[in-house]
Amino acid sequence: MVEPDRALPGRDTPVLTGQHVHEVLGTPLEPVPAGSEVAYLALGCFWGAEKLYWQLDGVTSTAVGYQGGYTPNPTYEETCSGRTGHAEVVRVAYDPSRIGYADLLKVFFENHDPTQGMRQGNDFGTQYRSAIYTADEAQAETARRVREEFQAEFSRAGYGEITTEIAPAGPFYLAEEYHQQYLDKNPNGYCPIHATGVTCNPGA
């Protein structure tokens, strides 16, 4: 990770401005739909990760962006340089009466390899790390519990320690417009999901 005092300076203005509607769900990216709660999840390349979540019943909107680092309003190129400290993150807005936070975490742990550190497959760099950024202490407690439950299954399957970072959510910076719902705009786009086949059924 880049040291805070060596991170890129960024900028005062967002890289995504104006009003934008979700290409698949038809809901606004900002603000998130009324009555929705929000989860912030980093599981490698955010194009494929976002598609996983917009397909779930109970998810009201998704957006991709940068979080967990130091540089304000970074660009994609800056984030990929490793000099912002950010991870590629999917912000998932969801209706808690239809889908639970633990259900979102189940999808998270089942659809990437959370034991790889600063990479997913052939994608190397701090922006590809596994992370859960929590909106409140209830989410943090659930995230820690689900991580422990999945650790038992990953260990049973011969994997090492889960490296998933769990930390309070800091600023979430929306990525550029062309990244939002990328795999809907580019159906043949390349963004593999690094599922391991390890599964678990965490409690609510």
Beta strands, then each sheet from edge to edge (+ up, - down):
strand 1: 37-43
strand 2: 59-67
strand 3: 87-94
strand 4: 119-120
strand 5: 123-124
strand 6: 130-134
strand 7: 165-168
strand 8: 173-174
sheet 1: 7+ 6+ 1- 3+ 2- 8+
sheet 2: 4+ 5-
end
